[in-house]
Each structure stands twice: as structure tokens, then as C-alpha cells.
Amino acid sequence: MLSEAHRWRSRCLVEQLIARVRAEYLESPDLALTKQQIRRHWVLDASACDTIVDALVASGFLQQRADHSFVRRVMRV
């Protein structure tokens, strides 16, 4: 059973990783990476990658293309 402190540290780590991935996509607007490429680029295991990508897709920041790559969603006004 995980302690509350361990769960808190895990949440903080996930939030930091989400921020890093988001920052890189903001710095490189044409960035298009598959989950496998995301895993290699940020040295993530499959579970962490899924959690981070799912959070960024759910927030509307990333979207998945037909070629299975993830790109920054363009906000139209």
C-alpha cells in the first residue's frame, strides 16, 4: 500500500513531466511524436507516457493525428 507521501511525490513528478512535455511542444510548434518517440525522448515507461499524453489530450493541448503522432492542438479564434 502506498503512503500518502509517496502518492503526493508521484503526482508532483507527473505534473513536472507534463509541464516539461508541454514546454517542449510550445518551443517547437511543429513537433509531432508518436508515443514510442515520446517515451524515448523523455525516458518514460509506457505507463508514465500514457498518463502524460492522456492528460495533455484531455486538456485539449495535444491531439492525435491519423499517423498516431501527437501534435499541439491549434486554437482557432
Steps between C-alpha positions, in 0.01 A plus 500: 500500500636841401538764764342840456849653466586257220178579313566874542857462361367297207241767419765771518728305266220448249414871513866591441523263205179638351645850529825391330317333210268800464798741499677307228189494282464877554863556399463281190152564358543246217607220734324173416594195705352154542471354849809289433696813406367684805614211719852510355528880499403544866616156619157390619351159557177413319276574799650845565484584130132401482419706810676810368369478143147422620507805730622728220239365258222530761598861568480578128871581469590202279310314235575171329536490123413213269867395491483449881724798573402762754510867404413821675137588445467832322252729669294687244335825594 
